[in-house]
Amino acid sequence: MSDGSPHVLIVEDDPTLGLLLHDLLRLDGFKATLVRDGREVLPTFHSGRFDIALLDVMLPGRDGFELTQDLRTVSPDLPIILLTARDRVEDRVHGLKCGADDYVIKPFDNEELILRLHSVLKRNQRSDHAPLQLVLGDLKYEPESYQLFWSGGQRRLTPKEGDVLKILMQRAGRTTERDLICRLVWGESGYFVGRSMDVYITRLRKILKADPEVSLNTIHGVGFRLDGPTPE
């Protein structure tokens, strides 16, 4: 299978159906990653490179509607297909309002599902994966190696430092909610996870002083915003 094959994030808690989908997509030339718990979706998505998501609606942790909204927040252009046995019109409408591109009802025909995947991918025409290097001001960050560069210096970040910085740089100039960062990096939110995140925010503030024009601001009661000169 070539590296250019579309990579599908499959989220399905039924073990049998999940494996069936995984094997079906791989046989058709896709790359596929299977996740069974809604709470694992954001960390898995954040750590990988995906072209499309296939989400079951009824999931433990967070359901497909909530996950669609989460993924839309961090990746507005990601194609998303919802997969469910719920065939009421209001459910389909709700899924589309949440940001899904298509809605497939179980039981489904394998060939139809594959055609829908190809159709949604073609319709969305995602140009490329997220850039290998994120740039803000004098800072250049390579998420895959956790390397941060600036004029006259560089530093290798820890995985948690790097994952938090990646989110903030991808959303530079916009406020990112505390809860979303926690779920993306730690897979859950709550008091103790939030305190742990605050430690990493403090570390990043010290690191980001390498560029005086970049600032990591706390938006009280909401989250954080990374500000700085953006590349033209």
N, C-alpha and C positions, 0 to 999 in steps of 0.2 A: 504494500500500500504506500502510495507516495505521500510525502509530507504535505502536499497541497490538498489532500482530501479534506472535505468539510468535517469539522469536529463537532459532534452533537453531545450536549449535556442532557442525559436522560434522567429524569426524576420520577421514580416509580417504586412504591413500597411493596407491591406484590412480587415476591421473589421469582415466581415462574414467569410472569409477564415481563418483569424487568430483564431477565436473562434472554427471553425471546426477542425483545426489542433490541437488546445489545447485539445479539448474534445476527438478527435480520439486517440491521444497519451496517454492520461490519461486512456482511456478505455482499451488500450493495455498494461497497467502496467507501463508506463513511468511516471516520474514526469515532469512537463512542466511549463515553465515561458514564457509568451508572452510579446514581446516588439514591438511597432508599429513605432517607429521613430529611424532611424539609429544613431542619436546623443545620444540616451539613451543606446545603446548596450554596450559600453565599461564600463560605470559605473555599469550597471546591472551585467555584467560578472565579474567585479572586486569584487563586493560585495557578490557574490554567489559562488556556487560550481557546475560546469556543466561538463557533460560527452561528450556532442556533441552539435553542433549548426546547426540549420536549418535556412538558410538565404534566404529571397527573394532578388532578384537582384535589382529591381527597388524600391528604398526607398527614403523618404525625409531625408535630412541631409547628410548621406553618403550611397552610394550604396553598394550592397552586395560584389562587387569586392574589394572595398576599405576596407570594414569591414573584409573581409577574410584576407587581408594583415595585418590589425591591430591586429586581434586575433592571427595570426601566430607569430607576434612579441612578444606578451606577453605570449602566450601559444603554443609553437611549436608543441606539440603532440595532441592538441584538434582536434577531427574529425569534419569536416565541410562539410555540404551538401548545395549546392546552389539550389534554387527553383525559376523557372522563366518561363515566356511565350516566352522568346527569344530563338528560337531553331536553330539559325544559328550556323554552325560549328565553326566559328571564335569566337563566344561568349562562346561556351563550352570550346574551347581551352584556351581562355583568363581566364576563371574561374579556370580551372585546373592549369594554370601557376601561378595564384595568390595564390594557395595553397589549393584549395578545394579538397576534397576526392571523391566527386561525384556530379552529376549535373542532377536534375530531372526537366522534362519539364511539364508545366501546359497545359491542364488539366491532372491530374495524377490519377491513380487507387489507392485507399486507401491502399489496401493490398500490392501493389507493393511498395508504399512509406514506409510502416512499415518494409517490408522485406529489403529494402535498408538501413534503419536506423540500423537494427540489423546486417546486413552484414558489414557496415562500422565500427560499434562498435567492432564487432568480429575481423575484419581485423586489427584495430588499437591496440586492446588489451591494453588499458590504464590500467596500473597496479593499481593505487590508485589515490585518490584525492590528490591535493597539500597538503603537510605536514601541520599539525596543528601548528607546531613550525618551525620558520625560524631561522637559526643559522649563525652567522658571528663573528669570533673571540670569545670574551667573551660574546657577546650579544645573547640573545635568545628572539625572538619575537613571541607572540601568536596573530595572526591577528583577531581571532574571539572575543577575550576579550580586544584587544588593550593593552595588558600588555607586557612591555619590562623588561627583567630581565638581571642582570649582577652580577658578584661576589660582594656580600655585598650590593646589592641594587635592586630596581625595581621602575617602574613608569608606571602609566596608561596614555596612550597617548589620545589626542582628536581624534575623528574619522578622521578628515582630516590629522593630523599628522600621524596617523596609516596607512591610505590608501597610503600616499606617501611613507612611509617607507617600506610598504609591496612590492610595485613595485620595489623599489631600492634594497631591499634584495633578491627578486626573481631573479633580474638581476645583482647581485653583480659581479663586475669585468668587466661589459659591460656598455657602454654608453647608457643611455635612453634619448630620445629626449624630450625637454621641451613640445612640442606640444602633444606628446603622454601622458605624465603625466597629462597635463591639461584635455585632453579628457577622460582619464580613471577616474579621481577623480571628476572633475567638470562637465563633459559632454560636454564641449565646450572649445575652445581656443580663444585667443585674448589678447590684451594689458592688460586689467584690471584683467583678470583671471591669466595671467602670473605674474603680480605684486603680486597678492594674493598668488600664489604658492611660490614666492620668500620669502615671510614672513615665510611660513612653512618650507622652506629649511633652513633658518637662525635658526629657533627654533630647527630643527632636528640636526643641526651641534652642537649646545650647548648640547643637550641631549646625542649625540653620543660620547662626550668627556669622558663618563664613561669608554670607552675602547680606550686608546691612540693608539692602533694598527689599529683602524678603522677610515677611513677618507672619507668624502663626498666631492668629487671634482667637480668643475665646468669645463665643457669642453666648452670653449667659442664659442658661435655661434651655439652650438649643443644642449647641455643638461647637464646631471649630471651622475657621476659614483661613486658608493659606493665600496670602496676597503677595504680589510681586510683579515685576515687568514680564509680560508674556512675549514670546518670540513673534516676530512679524510674519 
